[in-house]
Amino acid sequence: MGEIVAAVGTCHTPYMFTRPPDENPAQLDAAAAGMQELGKVLDETRPDVIVFFGSDHVETFSVTCVPTFAIIAGSRAVAQFAGRKYDMPVHREMAEDLLNKLVVEADFDIAYSEDAELGHAFAVPFEYVIGKRNIPIVPFFTNVYVPPLPTPKRCAALGKAVADIIKGRKERVAIIASGGMSHFPGTRKYLHPEFDFDRWLVSQFEAGNTDALLNMTGTQLDEVGNTETLNWATMFGAIGRQEGELIDYIPTWHHGLCMMRFLPRRARKQAPTAPAKGAEQYGGFKFQNRGFQFYRHPPAEAYGLNRLLFEVRHSANLRDRVIKQLDVVAKEYELNAQQRKAAEELINVGKGGLVSEHVGPLVEAGAHPLQALMSLHVIFSMSHRAPNAQPPH
């Protein structure tokens, strides 16, 4: 009989790879240490396979097609980001079994791919949580940035269905949920994460109150910058109500980085978190419930711009053409005058300064905020590698 023997939740900040000048290296090192601590659970439990719940940052899937849920059911899982490449074995037999049973028996409409390239939500935990351990994985995608999003309860239902299928198999399974916490990359609220909300939510997870997340809505998660915790919701559906152990929570100037361990239970190494505003609901945050405020579906008239930003992340040749022949590229992608002007930021970011300073014009021209920021980071990382960065894998 199959069994879930380990479960952890982790951040996956891409800046652990790119090391831009506006980040605090000590905080990034602390996040790496926390993730490596999570990885020790794999040595303790020796799973046969890792089911990995991750998300897409508008880099694997684009405006061409954005699936709500997707699974990699090929033989290899390839993740690339910031010049690093990971080629991991997929437990294909389990991946195909999950795909078939989730669709046929559990009534979930799951998209699948044999070879979709994974982004940093996978690559960063591959490096710091899984490391050099040779454990096959089953990668799951959840759409957490391009509305409409699945609800936390729907994600939990998916996790429960996955757990039921695992029980009918023979493998020992570890779960990694990659995402969160509060951050608003590319938006007007980038400098103002909801850290008090994060600490409140962490305190609920430590107590095993997973309903604190599951009873929220997708638009509420958007308000507090926590749509990536939909991956944690899927994990909670799979493991049920389990008290969590906080490994570390690191509030950077724009992001709450969190690492927590749920299975197997062990004695806590630190006292449970005290929310910044006591036991006040949501850490004192007052929801407006006015729909998606920060990550909306891109407008139709910006299709060409968003397609350019997606493809520039994957093509060195296109990046070179943008720099040398922007007018020609703008015409190919049918950019209007405002969009063509905004695309100049793809050139300007290579001249130095803070990457986030170049996002505004692209968003004003209709770019998805996260798409814009990550496209700029890809260009930035190609020409501004940190002196102490590890070489590509």
Backbone hydrogen bonds in HBPLUS format (Angstrom, degrees):
<---DONOR---> <-ACCEPTOR-->    atom                        ^
c    i                          cat <-CA-CA->   ^        H-A-AA   ^      H-
h    n   atom  resd res      DA  || num        DHA   H-A  angle D-A-AA Bond
n    s   type  num  typ     dist DA aas  dist angle  dist       angle   num
A0002-GLY N   A0169-ARG O   2.45 MM 167  4.69 107.7  1.95 130.6 129.6     1
A0003-GLU N   A0171-GLU O   3.10 MM 168  6.60 156.0  2.16 153.8 156.5     2
A0173-VAL N   A0003-GLU O   2.77 MM 170  6.02 167.8  1.79 164.6 167.0     3
A0005-VAL N   A0173-VAL O   2.76 MM 168  5.75 146.1  1.87 147.0 158.6     4
A0175-ILE N   A0006-ALA O   2.84 MM 169  6.08 150.8  1.93 130.8 139.9     5
A0007-ALA N   A0263-LEU O   2.95 MM 256  4.79 155.4  2.02 123.3 120.3     6
A0262-PHE N   A0007-ALA O   2.91 MM 255  5.41 164.6  1.93 163.0 160.9     7
A0263-LEU N   A0007-ALA O   3.18 MM 256  4.79 164.3  2.21 132.1 133.8     8
A0008-VAL N   A0175-ILE O   3.02 MM 167  6.42 152.4  2.09 152.5 160.0     9
A0177-ALA N   A0008-VAL O   2.93 MM 169  6.29 162.1  1.96 156.0 161.9    10
A0009-GLY N   A0260-MET O   2.88 MM 251  5.19 165.1  1.90 148.2 153.0    11
A0260-MET N   A0009-GLY O   2.90 MM 251  5.19 164.5  1.93 147.2 151.8    12
A0010-THR N   A0177-ALA O   2.89 MM 167  6.29 156.9  1.95 166.4 171.3    13
A0179-GLY N   A0010-THR O   2.79 MM 169  6.11 172.6  1.79 170.6 172.5    14
A0016-MET N   A0013-THR O   3.28 MM   3  6.10 171.0  2.28 120.5 122.6    15
A0017-PHE N   A0014-PRO O   2.91 MM   3  5.64 159.4  1.95 118.4 124.9    16
A0018-THR N   A0014-PRO O   3.18 MM   4  6.51 163.3  2.21 145.4 149.5    17
A0019-ARG N   A0015-TYR O   2.98 MM   4  4.97 150.8  2.06 117.7 126.4    18
A0023-GLU N   A0020-PRO O   3.20 MM   3  5.86 164.2  2.22 124.5 125.3    19
A0027-GLN N   A0024-ASN O   3.02 MM   3  5.44 125.3  2.33 109.7 123.0    20
A0028-LEU N   A0024-ASN O   3.20 MM   4  6.57 157.0  2.25 153.7 160.6    21
A0029-ASP N   A0025-PRO O   2.88 MM   4  6.10 153.9  1.94 149.2 156.7    22
A0030-ALA N   A0026-ALA O   2.94 MM   4  6.13 149.1  2.04 140.5 149.0    23
A0031-ALA N   A0027-GLN O   2.96 MM   4  6.24 152.0  2.04 145.4 152.6    24
A0032-ALA N   A0028-LEU O   2.99 MM   4  6.26 154.9  2.05 144.3 151.0    25
A0033-ALA N   A0029-ASP O   2.94 MM   4  6.22 153.9  2.01 145.8 152.8    26
A0034-GLY N   A0030-ALA O   2.92 MM   4  6.19 154.4  1.99 146.7 153.6    27
A0035-MET N   A0031-ALA O   2.95 MM   4  6.20 157.5  2.00 151.0 156.6    28
A0036-GLN N   A0032-ALA O   2.94 MM   4  6.15 154.0  2.01 146.5 153.9    29
A0037-GLU N   A0033-ALA O   2.95 MM   4  6.19 141.6  2.10 140.7 151.2    30
A0038-LEU N   A0034-GLY O   3.06 MM   4  6.42 148.5  2.17 141.2 149.4    31
A0039-GLY N   A0035-MET O   3.02 MM   4  6.36 146.5  2.13 141.9 151.2    32
A0040-LYS N   A0037-GLU O   3.16 MM   3  5.45 147.3  2.27 103.7 112.7    33
A0041-VAL N   A0038-LEU O   3.07 MM   3  5.93 162.0  2.11 123.3 127.8    34
A0042-LEU N   A0039-GLY O   2.98 MM   3  5.61 150.0  2.08 115.4 123.2    35
A0043-ASP N   A0040-LYS O   3.04 MM   3  5.26 130.0  2.30 100.8 113.6    36
A0044-GLU N   A0040-LYS O   3.08 MM   4  6.45 149.5  2.18 147.1 156.2    37
A0045-THR N   A0041-VAL O   3.02 MM   4  6.11 153.2  2.10 145.2 150.8    38
A0046-ARG N   A0042-LEU O   2.93 MM   4  5.38 143.2  2.07 130.3 139.3    39
A0048-ASP N   A0172-ARG O   2.72 MM 124  5.22 148.4  1.82 135.5 145.4    40
A0049-VAL N   A0172-ARG O   3.35 MM 123  6.72 147.0  2.47 159.4 163.2    41
A0174-ALA N   A0049-VAL O   3.01 MM 125  6.43 160.4  2.05 154.7 161.1    42
A0050-ILE N   A0136-PRO O   2.87 MM  86  6.32 152.5  1.95 147.6 156.8    43
A0138-VAL N   A0050-ILE O   2.76 MM  88  6.21 139.5  1.93 159.6 160.2    44
A0051-VAL N   A0174-ALA O   2.81 MM 123  6.20 156.1  1.87 170.4 172.9    45
A0176-ILE N   A0051-VAL O   3.13 MM 125  6.51 156.7  2.18 149.3 154.4    46
A0052-PHE N   A0138-VAL O   2.96 MM  86  5.92 164.4  1.98 141.3 146.5    47
A0140-PHE N   A0052-PHE O   2.80 MM  88  5.93 160.2  1.84 173.9 167.0    48
A0053-PHE N   A0176-ILE O   2.84 MM 123  6.13 156.1  1.89 163.6 171.1    49
A0178-SER N   A0053-PHE O   2.92 MM 125  6.17 173.7  1.93 172.7 172.4    50
A0054-GLY N   A0140-PHE O   2.97 MM  86  5.91 167.2  1.98 150.3 154.1    51
A0142-THR N   A0054-GLY O   3.06 MM  88  6.47 122.8  2.40 139.1 154.7    52
A0065-CYS N   A0062-SER O   3.05 MM   3  5.69 135.5  2.25 115.5 123.8    53
A0143-ASN N   A0068-THR O   2.95 MM  75  4.96 155.0  2.01 142.0 142.8    54
A0111-ALA N   A0069-PHE O   3.00 MM  42  6.15 164.9  2.03 146.3 143.7    55
A0070-ALA N   A0141-PHE O   3.12 MM  71  4.92 154.5  2.19 130.3 131.2    56
A0141-PHE N   A0070-ALA O   2.69 MM  71  4.92 168.1  1.70 150.5 151.8    57
A0071-ILE N   A0111-ALA O   2.91 MM  40  6.40 141.2  2.06 138.2 147.3    58
A0113-SER N   A0071-ILE O   3.06 MM  42  6.50 147.9  2.16 155.9 160.2    59
A0072-ILE N   A0139-PRO O   3.01 MM  67  5.50 162.7  2.04 156.2 159.3    60
A0073-ALA N   A0113-SER O   2.91 MM  40  6.04 150.1  2.00 151.1 160.1    61
A0090-VAL N   A0075-SER O   2.99 MM  15  5.10 170.3  2.00 131.6 128.4    62
A0077-ALA N   A0088-MET O   2.73 MM  11  4.99 162.3  1.76 151.2 156.4    63
A0088-MET N   A0077-ALA O   2.82 MM  11  4.99 169.1  1.83 149.4 146.6    64
A0118-LEU N   A0078-VAL O   2.83 MM  40  6.00 172.6  1.83 155.2 155.4    65
A0079-ALA N   A0086-TYR O   2.88 MM   7  5.05 155.0  1.95 139.5 147.9    66
A0086-TYR N   A0079-ALA O   2.75 MM   7  5.05 155.3  1.81 154.3 160.9    67
A0080-GLN N   A0118-LEU O   3.12 MM  38  6.47 153.2  2.20 165.0 157.1    68
A0081-PHE N   A0084-ARG O   3.00 MM   3  5.35 153.3  2.08 141.5 149.7    69
A0084-ARG N   A0081-PHE O   2.90 MM   3  5.35 162.5  1.94 119.3 125.0    70
A0137-ILE N   A0089-PRO O   2.93 MM  48  6.40 156.9  1.98 149.1 154.2    71
A0092-ARG N   A0090-VAL O   2.81 MM   2  5.24 122.0  2.15 110.6  93.1    72
A0091-HIS N   A0137-ILE O   2.89 MM  46  5.59 155.9  1.95 135.4 142.1    73
A0095-ALA N   A0091-HIS O   2.90 MM   4  6.11 163.6  1.93 156.8 162.3    74
A0096-GLU N   A0092-ARG O   2.87 MM   4  6.03 165.1  1.89 155.9 158.2    75
A0097-ASP N   A0093-GLU O   3.08 MM   4  6.19 151.4  2.16 137.5 145.7    76
A0098-LEU N   A0094-MET O   2.81 MM   4  6.01 166.7  1.83 159.2 161.8    77
A0099-LEU N   A0095-ALA O   2.95 MM   4  6.11 163.0  1.98 146.7 151.9    78
A0100-ASN N   A0096-GLU O   2.95 MM   4  6.08 171.8  1.95 149.4 151.6    79
A0101-LYS N   A0097-ASP O   2.96 MM   4  6.07 170.5  1.97 153.0 156.1    80
A0102-LEU N   A0098-LEU O   2.84 MM   4  5.75 157.2  1.90 149.8 156.4    81
A0103-VAL N   A0099-LEU O   3.18 MM   4  6.25 156.7  2.23 145.9 151.4    82
A0104-VAL N   A0100-ASN O   2.85 MM   4  5.90 170.4  1.86 154.6 157.3    83
A0105-GLU N   A0101-LYS O   2.88 MM   4  4.99 141.6  2.03 121.2 133.6    84
A0106-ALA N   A0101-LYS O   2.97 MM   5  6.36 142.5  2.11 154.7 163.9    85
A0108-PHE N   A0102-LEU O   2.83 MM   6  5.44 165.7  1.85 151.7 151.0    86
A0122-PHE N   A0119-GLY O   3.13 MM   3  5.83 153.0  2.20 116.8 123.7    87
A0123-ALA N   A0119-GLY O   2.95 MM   4  6.08 170.0  1.96 145.9 149.2    88
A0124-VAL N   A0120-HIS O   3.11 MM   4  5.49 168.7  2.12 130.9 134.4    89
A0126-PHE N   A0122-PHE O   2.90 MM   4  6.05 147.8  2.00 151.4 162.0    90
A0127-GLU N   A0123-ALA O   3.05 MM   4  6.32 149.2  2.14 146.4 153.2    91
A0128-TYR N   A0124-VAL O   2.98 MM   4  6.27 168.2  1.99 157.1 159.5    92
A0129-VAL N   A0125-PRO O   2.81 MM   4  4.85 151.1  1.90 125.1 134.2    93
A0130-ILE N   A0125-PRO O   2.97 MM   5  6.38 161.8  2.00 159.6 165.4    94
A0131-GLY N   A0126-PHE O   2.82 MM   5  5.83 130.4  2.06 134.6 150.0    95
A0133-ARG N   A0130-ILE O   3.24 MM   3  5.84 162.0  2.28 136.8 138.6    96
A0135-ILE N   A0133-ARG O   3.12 MM   2  5.80 126.9  2.41 104.6  90.0    97
A0154-ARG N   A0151-THR O   3.10 MM   3  5.15 120.0  2.48  97.2 111.9    98
A0155-CYS N   A0151-THR O   3.01 MM   4  6.35 157.3  2.06 154.1 160.5    99
A0156-ALA N   A0152-PRO O   2.89 MM   4  6.17 154.9  1.95 148.8 156.0   100
A0157-ALA N   A0153-LYS O   2.91 MM   4  6.14 149.3  2.01 141.2 149.5   101
A0158-LEU N   A0154-ARG O   3.00 MM   4  6.30 149.1  2.10 143.8 151.8   102
A0159-GLY N   A0155-CYS O   2.95 MM   4  6.31 156.0  2.01 147.8 154.3   103
A0160-LYS N   A0156-ALA O   2.92 MM   4  6.24 155.9  1.98 150.8 156.8   104
A0161-ALA N   A0157-ALA O   3.03 MM   4  6.26 156.7  2.08 145.1 151.2   105
A0162-VAL N   A0158-LEU O   2.93 MM   4  6.23 153.2  2.00 150.4 158.1   106
A0163-ALA N   A0159-GLY O   2.93 MM   4  6.22 159.2  1.98 149.3 154.8   107
A0164-ASP N   A0160-LYS O   2.91 MM   4  6.19 153.7  1.98 149.2 156.3   108
A0165-ILE N   A0161-ALA O   3.11 MM   4  6.37 152.3  2.19 144.2 150.8   109
A0166-ILE N   A0162-VAL O   2.95 MM   4  6.25 155.8  2.01 150.2 157.6   110
A0167-LYS N   A0163-ALA O   3.00 MM   4  6.25 152.0  2.08 148.8 155.4   111
A0168-GLY N   A0165-ILE O   3.11 MM   3  5.35 136.5  2.30 101.9 113.4   112
A0169-ARG N   A0166-ILE O   2.93 MM   3  5.20 161.8  1.96 114.6 118.5   113
A0256-GLY N   A0182-SER O   2.90 MM  74  5.15 143.7  2.03 137.3 148.1   114
A0183-HIS N   A0225-GLY O   3.10 MM  42  4.84 142.2  2.25 116.0 125.3   115
A0187-THR N   A0184-PHE O   3.11 MM   3  5.71 164.1  2.14 143.7 143.4   116
A0190-TYR N   A0187-THR O   3.18 MM   3  5.43 155.5  2.24 117.0 116.4   117
A0192-HIS N   A0189-LYS O   2.90 MM   3  5.26 165.7  1.92 119.1 123.3   118
A0198-ASP N   A0194-GLU O   3.12 MM   4  6.49 159.4  2.16 148.4 154.3   119
A0199-ARG N   A0195-PHE O   2.96 MM   4  6.27 163.7  1.99 156.2 158.8   120
A0200-TRP N   A0196-ASP O   3.04 MM   4  6.25 153.3  2.11 143.9 151.4   121
A0201-LEU N   A0197-PHE O   2.87 MM   4  6.14 163.1  1.89 157.9 162.4   122
A0202-VAL N   A0198-ASP O   2.80 MM   4  6.08 160.7  1.84 157.0 162.6   123
A0203-SER N   A0199-ARG O   3.01 MM   4  6.17 156.8  2.06 141.7 147.7   124
A0204-GLN N   A0200-TRP O   3.08 MM   4  6.43 144.8  2.21 144.4 154.1   125
A0204-GLN N   A0201-LEU O   3.10 MM   3  5.06 120.7  2.47  93.4 108.2   126
A0205-PHE N   A0201-LEU O   2.95 MM   4  6.30 155.9  2.01 151.2 157.9   127
A0206-GLU N   A0202-VAL O   2.87 MM   4  6.14 154.0  1.94 152.9 160.3   128
A0207-ALA N   A0203-SER O   3.24 MM   4  6.41 140.4  2.41 133.3 142.5   129
A0207-ALA N   A0204-GLN O   3.15 MM   3  5.14 125.1  2.47  93.4 107.2   130
A0209-ASN N   A0204-GLN O   2.81 MM   5  5.02 147.1  1.92 159.6 150.9   131
A0208-GLY N   A0205-PHE O   3.02 MM   3  4.92 153.6  2.09  99.4 107.8   132
A0244-GLY N   A0205-PHE O   3.03 MM  39  5.60 148.4  2.13 128.7 133.1   133
A0212-ALA N   A0209-ASN O   3.19 MM   3  5.91 162.3  2.22 115.3 120.1   134
A0213-LEU N   A0210-THR O   3.02 MM   3  5.72 148.1  2.13 117.1 123.8   135
A0214-LEU N   A0210-THR O   3.11 MM   4  6.41 169.9  2.12 146.9 149.6   136
A0215-ASN N   A0211-ASP O   2.89 MM   4  5.48 154.0  1.96 143.4 144.4   137
A0216-MET N   A0213-LEU O   3.08 MM   3  5.52 164.5  2.10 116.0 120.4   138
A0221-LEU N   A0217-THR O   3.08 MM   4  6.42 155.5  2.14 147.8 154.2   139
A0222-ASP N   A0218-GLY O   3.02 MM   4  6.30 144.6  2.15 141.1 151.1   140
A0223-GLU N   A0219-THR O   3.04 MM   4  6.34 148.0  2.15 141.4 149.1   141
A0224-VAL N   A0220-GLN O   3.23 MM   4  6.60 143.4  2.37 145.8 154.4   142
A0226-ASN N   A0221-LEU O   2.75 MM   5  4.81 166.7  1.76 149.8 148.6   143
A0225-GLY N   A0222-ASP O   3.25 MM   3  5.03 163.2  2.28  99.9 104.6   144
A0229-THR N   A0226-ASN O   3.03 MM   3  5.61 157.6  2.08 115.5 122.2   145
A0230-LEU N   A0227-THR O   3.14 MM   3  5.86 159.5  2.18 117.7 120.9   146
A0231-ASN N   A0228-GLU O   3.17 MM   3  6.14 164.1  2.20 124.2 125.9   147
A0232-TRP N   A0229-THR O   2.95 MM   3  4.87 122.9  2.28  93.5 108.6   148
A0233-ALA N   A0229-THR O   2.94 MM   4  6.34 147.0  2.05 145.4 155.2   149
A0234-THR N   A0230-LEU O   3.10 MM   4  6.43 147.3  2.21 141.7 149.0   150
A0235-MET N   A0231-ASN O   3.14 MM   4  6.45 155.5  2.21 139.6 145.9   151
A0236-PHE N   A0232-TRP O   2.83 MM   4  6.16 158.0  1.87 153.0 158.9   152
A0237-GLY N   A0233-ALA O   2.98 MM   4  6.25 148.4  2.08 143.4 151.7   153
A0238-ALA N   A0234-THR O   3.17 MM   4  6.48 139.2  2.34 139.9 150.5   154
A0238-ALA N   A0235-MET O   2.95 MM   3  5.08 126.1  2.24  97.9 112.6   155
A0239-ILE N   A0235-MET O   2.97 MM   4  6.30 148.3  2.08 153.0 162.3   156
A0240-GLY N   A0236-PHE O   2.75 MM   4  5.26 143.2  1.89 144.3 150.0   157
A0245-GLU N   A0261-ARG O   2.69 MM  16  5.09 161.8  1.72 155.1 161.7   158
A0261-ARG N   A0245-GLU O   2.88 MM  16  5.09 164.1  1.91 145.4 149.7   159
A0247-ILE N   A0259-MET O   2.88 MM  12  5.42 157.8  1.93 149.3 153.7   160
A0248-ASP N   A0259-MET O   3.35 MM  11  5.46 156.7  2.41 141.1 142.9   161
A0259-MET N   A0248-ASP O   2.98 MM  11  5.46 153.4  2.06 162.7 165.4   162
A0250-ILE N   A0257-LEU O   2.75 MM   7  4.93 159.0  1.79 144.5 152.0   163
A0257-LEU N   A0250-ILE O   2.90 MM   7  4.93 177.9  1.90 140.2 139.5   164
A0252-THR N   A0255-HIS O   2.83 MM   3  5.17 164.0  1.86 165.6 160.0   165
A0278-GLY N   A0275-PRO O   3.07 MM   3  5.07 136.9  2.26 126.8 117.8   166
A0280-GLU N   A0277-LYS O   3.35 MM   3  6.02 163.4  2.38 132.5 134.9   167
A0283-GLY N   A0280-GLU O   3.01 MM   3  5.35 140.0  2.17 143.1 136.9   168
A0284-GLY N   A0281-GLN O   3.03 MM   3  5.87 163.0  2.06 122.8 127.5   169
A0285-PHE N   A0282-TYR O   3.11 MM   3  5.36 169.0  2.12 112.9 115.3   170
A0302-ALA N   A0299-PRO O   3.03 MM   3  5.57 158.0  2.08 115.2 122.3   171
A0303-TYR N   A0300-ALA O   3.12 MM   3  5.44 155.0  2.18 120.5 119.3   172
A0306-ASN N   A0302-ALA O   3.01 MM   4  6.25 169.1  2.02 163.2 165.7   173
A0307-ARG N   A0303-TYR O   2.88 MM   4  6.07 152.5  1.96 151.7 160.2   174
A0308-LEU N   A0304-GLY O   2.92 MM   4  6.12 154.0  1.99 145.6 152.5   175
A0309-LEU N   A0305-LEU O   2.97 MM   4  6.27 161.5  2.01 151.0 155.6   176
A0310-PHE N   A0306-ASN O   2.97 MM   4  6.14 152.5  2.05 142.6 149.9   177
A0311-GLU N   A0307-ARG O   2.95 MM   4  6.12 170.5  1.96 152.2 154.7   178
A0312-VAL N   A0308-LEU O   2.83 MM   4  5.89 148.3  1.93 151.6 160.2   179
A0313-ARG N   A0310-PHE O   3.23 MM   3  5.57 142.7  2.38 103.7 113.5   180
A0314-HIS N   A0311-GLU O   3.12 MM   3  5.31 147.6  2.23 102.5 111.8   181
A0319-ARG N   A0315-SER O   3.07 MM   4  6.38 158.2  2.12 146.9 152.8   182
A0320-ASP N   A0316-ALA O   3.00 MM   4  6.23 154.1  2.07 145.6 152.2   183
A0321-ARG N   A0317-ASN O   2.96 MM   4  6.24 149.6  2.06 143.6 152.4   184
A0322-VAL N   A0318-LEU O   2.85 MM   4  6.10 153.9  1.92 153.6 160.2   185
A0323-ILE N   A0319-ARG O   3.23 MM   4  6.46 157.3  2.28 143.7 148.7   186
A0324-LYS N   A0320-ASP O   3.03 MM   4  6.25 153.4  2.10 144.9 152.4   187
A0325-GLN N   A0321-ARG O   2.55 MM   4  5.16 155.6  1.61 148.1 154.3   188
A0328-VAL N   A0325-GLN O   3.10 MM   3  5.44 119.3  2.49 105.8 119.9   189
A0329-VAL N   A0325-GLN O   3.07 MM   4  6.37 165.9  2.09 160.0 164.1   190
A0330-ALA N   A0326-LEU O   2.78 MM   4  5.92 163.2  1.80 156.3 161.4   191
A0331-LYS N   A0327-ASP O   3.09 MM   4  6.26 150.4  2.18 140.8 147.6   192
A0332-GLU N   A0328-VAL O   3.08 MM   4  6.38 154.3  2.15 145.9 152.9   193
A0333-TYR N   A0329-VAL O   3.03 MM   4  6.32 152.3  2.10 155.0 161.7   194
A0335-LEU N   A0330-ALA O   2.96 MM   5  5.23 173.2  1.96 153.2 155.1   195
A0334-GLU N   A0331-LYS O   3.15 MM   3  4.89 158.9  2.20  99.3 105.0   196
A0340-ARG N   A0336-ASN O   2.82 MM   4  6.00 159.7  1.86 160.3 166.5   197
A0341-LYS N   A0337-ALA O   3.01 MM   4  6.18 158.2  2.06 146.1 151.8   198
A0342-ALA N   A0338-GLN O   2.92 MM   4  6.13 158.7  1.96 146.9 153.2   199
A0343-ALA N   A0339-GLN O   2.93 MM   4  6.11 145.4  2.05 143.4 152.5   200
A0344-GLU N   A0341-LYS O   3.10 MM   3  5.56 155.9  2.16 109.1 116.6   201
A0345-GLU N   A0342-ALA O   2.98 MM   3  5.90 167.7  2.00 125.6 129.2   202
A0346-LEU N   A0343-ALA O   2.99 MM   3  5.61 155.7  2.05 115.3 121.9   203
A0347-ILE N   A0344-GLU O   2.89 MM   3  5.30 146.8  2.00 108.3 118.6   204
A0348-ASN N   A0344-GLU O   2.94 MM   4  6.30 162.7  1.97 151.2 156.5   205
A0349-VAL N   A0345-GLU O   3.00 MM   4  5.87 154.7  2.07 143.2 146.4   206
A0350-GLY N   A0347-ILE O   3.14 MM   3  5.76 145.6  2.26 113.8 122.3   207
A0351-LYS N   A0348-ASN O   2.99 MM   3  5.46 163.8  2.01 116.2 121.3   208
A0352-GLY N   A0349-VAL O   3.42 MM   3  5.93 170.8  2.43 113.9 115.4   209
A0357-GLU N   A0354-LEU O   3.16 MM   3  5.58 149.3  2.26 108.8 117.3   210
A0358-HIS N   A0355-VAL O   3.08 MM   3  5.88 169.0  2.09 125.5 128.9   211
A0359-VAL N   A0356-SER O   3.40 MM   3  5.57 172.3  2.40 110.2 112.2   212
A0362-LEU N   A0359-VAL O   3.01 MM   3  5.58 123.4  2.34 118.4 132.3   213
A0363-VAL N   A0359-VAL O   3.14 MM   4  6.38 159.0  2.19 155.3 161.7   214
A0364-GLU N   A0360-GLY O   2.92 MM   4  6.13 164.5  1.94 161.6 166.3   215
A0365-ALA N   A0361-PRO O   3.09 MM   4  6.20 132.4  2.33 133.4 144.9   216
A0365-ALA N   A0362-LEU O   3.18 MM   3  5.09 130.2  2.44  91.4 104.7   217
A0367-ALA N   A0362-LEU O   2.97 MM   5  5.45 159.9  2.01 146.4 142.4   218
A0366-GLY N   A0363-VAL O   2.97 MM   3  5.15 162.2  2.00 108.9 114.1   219
A0372-ALA N   A0368-HIS O   2.91 MM   4  6.15 161.7  1.95 164.7 170.1   220
A0373-LEU N   A0369-PRO O   3.06 MM   4  6.30 169.8  2.07 151.5 153.7   221
A0374-MET N   A0370-LEU O   2.95 MM   4  6.03 173.4  1.95 157.0 159.0   222
A0375-SER N   A0371-GLN O   3.02 MM   4  6.06 152.9  2.10 145.6 153.1   223
A0376-LEU N   A0372-ALA O   3.07 MM   4  6.28 158.8  2.12 150.0 155.6   224
A0377-HIS N   A0373-LEU O   2.97 MM   4  6.27 149.1  2.07 144.7 153.8   225
A0378-VAL N   A0374-MET O   2.99 MM   4  6.24 148.9  2.09 143.7 151.0   226
A0379-ILE N   A0375-SER O   3.26 MM   4  6.59 163.4  2.29 148.9 151.8   227
A0380-PHE N   A0376-LEU O   2.86 MM   4  6.06 162.0  1.89 149.5 155.5   228
A0381-SER N   A0377-HIS O   2.75 MM   4  5.81 165.0  1.78 150.8 154.4   229
A0382-MET N   A0378-VAL O   3.29 MM   4  6.43 135.9  2.50 138.8 148.5   230
A0382-MET N   A0379-ILE O   3.29 MM   3  5.40 136.5  2.49  98.2 109.5   231
A0383-SER N   A0380-PHE O   3.14 MM   3  5.65 143.5  2.28 110.4 119.5   232
A0384-HIS N   A0380-PHE O   2.93 MM   4  5.88 127.5  2.21 151.4 167.1   233
A0389-ALA N   A0386-ALA O   3.02 MM   3  5.09 167.7  2.03 113.7 115.8   234
